[in-house]
């Protein structure tokens, strides 16, 4: 499981934890997020994220 950081605001999406506030269950890979998913903090697209682990 990897972590992905938004290069705009620094939000970290952790695949192991998911994002329960956004109904993304634990274990959901970044690639499996919907294509139109955006950063929940700043609204940046998935293209703005970089893999950090």
Legacy VTK file of the C-alpha trace (Angstrom):
# vtk DataFile Version 3.0
C-alpha trace
ASCII
DATASET POLYDATA
POINTS 53 float
0.000 0.000 0.000
1.297 3.430 -0.938
0.734 7.018 0.079
0.086 9.841 -2.357
0.647 13.553 -1.654
-1.213 16.421 -3.273
1.449 18.722 -4.701
-0.903 21.700 -4.341
-1.861 21.542 -0.651
0.048 18.607 0.876
-2.961 16.372 1.646
-1.846 12.737 1.866
-4.049 9.916 0.599
-3.048 6.693 2.354
-4.234 3.611 0.453
-4.122 1.553 3.642
-6.537 3.912 5.448
-8.673 5.068 2.512
-10.668 8.239 3.075
-13.691 7.355 5.168
-15.043 10.924 5.168
-15.349 10.592 1.396
-16.725 7.024 1.438
-13.426 5.578 0.144
-12.873 2.319 2.074
-9.542 1.271 3.554
-7.411 -0.667 1.078
-8.538 1.308 -1.987
-5.577 1.888 -4.292
-5.039 5.353 -5.733
-5.455 3.951 -9.243
-8.890 2.587 -8.272
-10.225 5.983 -7.194
-12.757 7.402 -9.675
-11.191 9.317 -12.579
-13.008 12.469 -11.471
-11.863 12.158 -7.832
-10.289 15.360 -6.516
-8.309 16.308 -3.439
-10.831 16.723 -0.610
-8.921 19.747 0.739
-8.113 21.875 -2.319
-9.978 20.271 -5.243
-6.855 19.395 -7.253
-7.216 16.556 -9.763
-5.545 13.155 -9.412
-2.813 14.397 -11.773
-1.610 16.714 -9.009
-0.688 13.804 -6.712
2.733 12.200 -6.384
3.523 8.796 -4.918
5.531 9.111 -1.703
5.892 5.496 -0.539
LINES 1 54
53 0 1 2 3 4 5 6 7 8 9 10 11 12 13 14 15 16 17 18 19 20 21 22 23 24 25 26 27 28 29 30 31 32 33 34 35 36 37 38 39 40 41 42 43 44 45 46 47 48 49 50 51 52
